[in-house]
Amino acid sequence: MKSPNYIYFGLAGDFNPELVARAIDLEPTEIRAKHSRNPERKLPRCSFMRFAQTHADDSFEVLDIYDLAEKVVDQLEPYTQQFIDAVMNHNAESTFQVVFEFPVSDEVSTPALGFSKRVIHFVAATHASIDIDSYRA
């Protein structure tokens, strides 16, 4: 089972995700086309693509968002210009998405939450917003 703690870079909008994926030349982690059938979420309102979805290693005692974000940027940084072009040419919205469980027990360390200058530079260069979703563990 995959860790419930993960980060990915996403593109969303009214575009053909197959064409965008070819232009970026990077295999998406997940892809959904606008109006495609999804048994869990019905019909998507827009096309959506996830890239470099990276799950945390549950063997560590403390979840380190800094480290996890670096691993995502390690995979995506060589494609920065392609992401910039996709955002501009397809009027896409880009998001750097962080999803993690926040422990409610005092016996479990809370996550180390933050981003390096390198990650912030990638997010800014790709015109992305940062979305952090936290859930109680």
C-alpha positions in Angstrom: 0.0 0.0 0.0 1.3 3.5 -0.9 1.9 6.1 1.7 -0.9 8.6 2.2 1.8 11.3 2.1 2.8 12.5 -1.3 3.6 15.4 -3.6 3.0 15.9 -7.3 3.0 18.6 -10.0 -0.3 19.0 -11.8 -1.7 20.7 -14.8 -5.4 21.4 -15.2 -7.6 23.1 -17.8 -9.5 22.8 -21.0 -7.0 21.1 -23.1 -6.3 17.7 -24.8 -4.0 16.0 -22.2 -2.6 13.6 -24.9 -1.3 16.6 -26.9 0.2 18.3 -23.8 1.9 15.0 -22.7 3.5 14.7 -26.1 4.7 18.3 -26.0 6.2 17.9 -22.6 7.7 14.5 -23.6 7.3 13.1 -20.0 5.0 10.3 -19.0 2.4 11.6 -16.6 1.7 9.7 -13.3 -2.0 10.2 -13.9 -4.1 11.7 -16.8 -7.8 12.5 -17.0 -9.4 14.1 -20.0 -12.3 16.5 -19.6 -15.6 14.6 -19.7 -14.0 11.2 -19.4 -15.7 8.7 -17.2 -14.3 8.2 -13.7 -16.2 5.8 -11.5 -15.0 7.6 -8.3 -15.5 11.2 -9.3 -18.0 11.1 -12.1 -17.1 13.4 -15.0 -14.1 15.6 -14.6 -14.9 19.3 -15.2 -11.5 19.8 -16.8 -8.5 17.9 -18.1 -6.0 17.0 -15.5 -2.4 15.6 -15.5 -0.2 14.6 -12.6 3.6 14.4 -13.0 6.2 12.9 -10.7 3.8 11.8 -8.0 6.2 10.8 -5.2 5.1 9.0 -2.0 6.9 9.3 1.3 8.8 6.4 2.7 6.8 5.4 5.7 9.9 3.8 7.4 11.0 7.3 8.5 9.8 8.6 11.9 9.3 12.1 10.7 7.7 13.1 7.4 10.0 15.5 5.6 8.2 17.6 3.1 11.4 19.4 2.2 13.0 16.1 1.1 9.9 14.9 -0.7 9.5 18.1 -2.7 13.2 17.9 -3.7 12.6 14.4 -5.1 9.7 15.7 -7.2 11.8 18.6 -8.6 14.7 16.2 -9.3 12.4 14.5 -11.8 10.7 17.6 -13.3 13.4 20.3 -13.4 14.8 19.2 -16.8 11.3 19.8 -18.2 10.8 23.3 -16.7 10.6 25.0 -20.1 8.1 22.4 -21.5 5.9 23.0 -18.4 6.1 26.8 -18.9 5.2 26.3 -22.6 2.3 24.0 -21.7 0.9 26.5 -19.2 1.2 29.4 -21.7 0.1 27.6 -24.9 -2.8 25.7 -23.4 -4.0 28.2 -20.8 -3.3 25.5 -18.1 -3.2 26.0 -14.4 -0.3 24.5 -12.7 -0.2 23.3 -9.1 2.5 21.9 -6.8 0.3 19.6 -4.6 1.3 18.4 -1.2 -0.9 15.8 0.6 -0.1 14.5 4.0 -1.6 13.1 7.2 -1.1 15.2 10.3 -0.7 13.0 13.3 -3.1 13.8 16.2 -1.1 11.8 18.7 1.5 13.6 20.8 3.7 10.5 20.5 4.2 11.0 16.8 6.4 13.8 15.4 4.6 16.3 13.2 5.9 16.7 9.6 8.8 18.9 8.7 6.9 21.3 6.3 8.7 23.7 4.0 10.4 24.1 0.6 13.9 24.9 -0.5 14.8 27.8 -2.7 15.2 25.4 -5.6 11.7 24.1 -5.2 10.3 27.6 -4.8 12.2 28.6 -8.0 10.6 25.7 -9.9 7.1 26.5 -8.7 7.5 30.2 -9.6 9.1 29.4 -13.0 6.2 27.2 -13.9 3.6 29.7 -12.7 2.3 27.2 -10.2 0.4 27.6 -7.0 1.2 25.5 -4.0 -1.8 23.6 -2.6 -1.3 21.8 0.8 -3.9 19.3 1.9 -3.5 17.9 5.4 -5.7 15.3 7.0 -5.8 14.0 10.5 -4.0 10.6 10.9 
